[in-house]
Amino acid sequence: MSSGRIGDWAIAVGVATVLLVTSLAGQHPPTKLDTPGYTLLIVGGLALAAHRWAPIAVLAATGLCVLGYQAIGFEVPAVAYLVAVYATVRAGHRLVAVAGSVLMVATLPFAMLASHPDWAVGEAFTQARDALQLAWLIAAGAAGEALRQAERRADEAERTREATARQRADEERLHIARELHDSLTHQISVIKVQSEAAVHVARKQGEEVPEALLVIREAGREAARELRATLEALRDDDTNPPRGLDHIPDLVERARTTGLDTTLTIEGQRKDLPVAVDRTVYRIVQESLTNIGRHAAAATASVRIDYRPDALVVQVDDDGKATPDTTPVPGVGLLGMRERVTALGGRLRAAPRSEGGFSVQAELPVDRT
């Protein structure tokens, strides 16, 4: 049981005890209705345990209990009803609390006349006013409204802080994107163009291309691609949401246009996923298909997405030139995939297949709902 529910029950038991003790200390002739009277006192107090999730029902229950035990002859203040009024107003049901209180003020004197038929109507109204404690009734409603307004302002302040923090994060993200673009894009482009030109000239002249130059060219290509992906991620916002599972068919279709026979298989029941998982799956498929097109010399590729009860598994296979005895070189793309998967608490396996080709498999945990 949560601490909130324990507190609710503590209040309910406390009020019921106060009502019972007050009744036992009062002077009224014993009758056969004593047991129902005590029962109404206890029920009226214990009903307050539900004041958080059913305030209107609790208001009605405590009001009926007050009318009941006053009609029997138990002249006990309507403490439980006052607490119920406070809870109802705090929950935002001000009109219900006002209407219920007006009805209680109007009907309580007649309930008291049932146990005191010798009273005049004026005296009954006076006694009802004392039992209901009108000043405390107004105070209970005012306290509930004050606390409700305070909670509303606190929630509004929290939302404002969150909105401000998101705005600052967006501004900082765009600032970083601009800095990266201004400081790195030009230099990487120069390296890439010059290395491409150097390789082209060497081959055109029939010269052997140095291995270092080929490495520089490939590193330039990889760096340019990763920089573009990084800038795209940094510029993602709510008006331009990041791509996810719904866009994977587009990746598959794009791979087919390059001549790679690519298939997409989806298994299991589709479910809502955290944004980070959704984005990571897209990036894994995008990176894998890009690597296949550039390095694998493959004719076919398959993308498989498996929705499991507590995880999402994505696997991309190809029939390229990789063999079981080939040691994969951990490039920037694979390292980026591994970092994304690890950050989400998942596992990534990237290795040659026994039948030839390469396989990338990521298992991402999904919270149970």
N, C-alpha and C positions, 0 to 999 in steps of 0.2 A: 504494500500500500504506500502511495506517495506521501510525502510530508504534508502536502496540501490537503489530502483527504483525511489524514490523521488530525490536522488542525480543525477541519470541519466537524469531525466527530467529537473532538474535545469541546468545541463550542456548543454543539447540540447536547451533549451529556451534561455540560455545566449548566446550561439554561434549564434543562429538564429537572436537574437537581434543585436549582433555585426555586423553580415553580413548586416542586413537591414539598420542599422544606417550608416555604412560605404558607402553603396550604395547611400543612400539619400544625404550624404555629398559630394559624388563625382560629377564630371561634365560630363554629357553625354546628348546629345540632346534627348528630349522626343519623343517617338515613340509609335506606337500602340502595341509594344511588351513589354512595361513597365510592364504590369500586369503579363505576363508569367515570366518575369525576376525576379520580386519580389517573385513570387510564388516559383520559383526554389531556390532562396536564403533561403526562410523560410523552404521549404521541406528539403533542404540539411542540415540545422541546426537541425531541429526536428528529422531527421532520426537517429541522434546520441543517442536518447533515447533507441534504441535497440542494442547498441554496445556491451553489455555484452553477450547476448544470440544469436546474429546473426551478428558477426563482419564482415564476408565476404560480406554478403548482404549489410550491412551499407557502407562498403568500395566502393562497386559498385554503390550504390545509390548516395553517396556524390560525387563520381567521375563524374557520368553522370550529376549531377546538376551543377558542376563546368564547365564542357564542354558546357552545355546548356546556362548558363547565360553569359559566356564569349563570346559565339557565338552571343548572342543577343546584346552584347556591354556593359555589366556590368563588369567593370574592378575592381573586388573585390578579394582580396586575398583568396586563397583556405583554409580558416581556418578549415572548417568542414572536409575537406579531410585529413588535417594533424592530426586531432584528431582521425579520422577513421583509419589512418595508425598506430597510437600509439595503439589503441584498438586491431587491427588485430594482430600486433606483440605480444602484451601482451597475447593474446589468444593462441599463439603458431603457427600462420600461417605466418611464416616469408617469405616463398617463394611466397605466394599469395600477400603479401604486396609489396615485391620487384617487382614482375611481374606487379602488378597494377600500381606501381609508374613509372616504365619504360614506360608502355603504356601511362600513363598520360603525361609524359614528351614529348613523341613522338607525341601525338595527340593534345595537348593543343594549340601549335602554329597555327595549321590549323583551329582550332575552332575560334581563335582570328582573323585570316585572313578573316573569314566569315563576321565579323562586321567591319573590316578595310581592304577592298580590295586594298587600296592604299599603304599598308605597304609592304616592302620587306620581304622575308622569314627570313633573318637574324634579322631584327627588330622584327618580330613576335616571334622568338625564345627568344630574349632578354626580351620582354614583358612577355612571358610565364614563363621565369625563375623568373622574379620579382613577378608574381602573385602566382607562386607555392612555392617560397621561398625555394630553394633547400637545403640550410643550415638547415632551420627549418624542412624540410622533413626528412633529415638524423637524425636530433636531435630527432624527434618524434619516428622514428623507433628505435633509440638507447635507448630512455627512456622506450619504451614498452618492449624491450628485457631485459633491466636491471631490471625492476620491475618483469618480468616473472621469471627471474633467482632467484631473491630474494624470491619470493613466493615459488618457487620450493625448494630452500634451507630450507625455514621455514617449509614446509611440511615434508621434509626429516628429519629435526631435530625433529619435533613432532613425526614422526613414530619411530625414534630412541629412543626417550624418552619413548614412550609407550612400545616398545619392551624391553627396559631395565627394566621398571617398572614391566612388566609381568614376566621377568626372575627372578627378585628379589622376586616377590611374590611367584613364583613357588619354588624357593630355600627355602624361609621361610616356605612355606607350608610343603615341604618335611622334613625340619628340625623339625617342630612341630610334624609331624607324627613319625619321628624317636624317638623324646623325649618321646612322649606318649607310643610308643611301648616299649621302654627301661624301662620307669619308672613305667608303669601301668600294662602291659600285664602279667608280671610274678606274681605280687602280686594278681591280680584278678584271675589268673589261680590257684594259691595256695588256695585262699579262696574258689573258686568253687570246686576244687578237694577235699579239706578237708571236706567241708560241705556235698558234695555228699557221701563221704565215711562214715561220721558220721551218716547220715540218713540210709544208707545201713546197717551199723553194728547194729544200734538200731532196725531196723525192723527185721533183721535176728535173733536177740536175743529175739524177741517178746516184746520189750520194747516200750512204748509210745514215739513217737518222739516229742520233745518239739516244740511248735509253733515258737519260736524264731529261732530254727535251720532251720525249713522249710522256714522261711522268709529270712534267710541268704542265703540258697541254691538258692532260686528264685532270690534274688537280685544279687547273683554272676552270674547266668545264664544271667540275663538281662544286667548286666554291661559288661559281655564278648561280648554279641551280639552287644550292642551299640558301644563298643570300636572298634569292627571289622568294623562296618558300618562307624564310624568316620574316621578310618584309610583309608578305601577304598575311601571315599569322598576326603580326603586330598591328596591322591595319584593320583586322577584323573587329567589328563592333556590332551592336544590336541592329543597326540599319543594314549591315552587310554581314549576316551571320556566317560563321565558319561552315565549311562543307562537312558532310557526315555520311552516314550509311545510305541515305536517300540518293546521294550523288555517285555512289559506286557504279551503278549501271552505265553512267556517262564515262567513267574511266575505262570500263570494259569495252564500250563501243569505240572509244578513242584508240584503244590498243588495236582493235580489229582494223581500223583504217590504216594502220601502219603495216598491215600484213601479218600480224600475229594472231593466230586463231585462238581466241580467248573465250572461255566459258565462265558463267557465273552460276553457282549453286547456293541456295539458301535453305537451311534446314532448321527445324524447330519452330516454336511459336514466337512471332515478333513481339517485342516488349519495349517499353520506354526505357531509354538508357541515359545515364548521366552524360552531360555535354562533353566532358573530357574523354569518356570512352568512345562516344560517337565520332568525335574528331580524330582520335588516335587510330581507330579502325580505318578511316578514310586515308589518313597519312600512310599507314602501313601498306595498304593496297596500292596507293599512288606510287610510293617509293619502290615497291617490289616490281610493279609493271614497268616503271621507268628503267630500273636496273636490267630487267629482262630484255627490253628493247635495245639497250645500249651495249650490254656486255655478254649476254648469254648465248647469242646466236641461236635462239630457239625458234621452233616452228609453231608450237602450241603452248598455251598457258591456261591454268585453271584457277579460279578464285572461289573459295568455299567459305561460307559464313554459317556458323552453327550456334543457334541460340540454345544454351543449356540452362538448367534451373538456377545455377549460381554463377555462371560465367558465360562469356561470349568468346568463341574461338574463331579466328580468321586464319586461313591457310592459303598461300599462293604458291603453286608449283609450276615448273616449266620443264621442257625436255631439251634444255640447252646442252652446252658442251661440258658442264661440270661433271666430274666423276667422283666416286666415293673416296678415292685417294687424293682428291684435290683439297688443298687447304684454303678455305675462303679468306680473302684479304678483308679485314674489317674496315671498310671505307666509311666516309662521313655519313652516308645514308643509313648503313646498318647500325652505326653507333647512335644515330639520332633515333631510330626505331627502338633500339634497346633502352635508351634513356626514357622515352615516352612510356613504354610498357612497364619498366621498373618503377617509375614514378607513380603508377596506378596500382602497384602491388601485383602485377602480372608476371608472366614468364614468356620469354621469346626464344625460339629455336630457329637458327638460320644455318643450314648445312646442305651439302650435296645429298641427293637421293641415291639409294642403292641401285635403282634401275637407270640412273643417269639423270642429269638435270639438277636443278636446285629447288629447295623448299624453304619457305619462310612460314613459321607457325607462331601465332601469338595467342595466348590465353589471358583474357582480361576478366578479373573478378567483377561481378555485378551484385549489388546489395539485394538481398531477398526482400520482397515486398509482401 
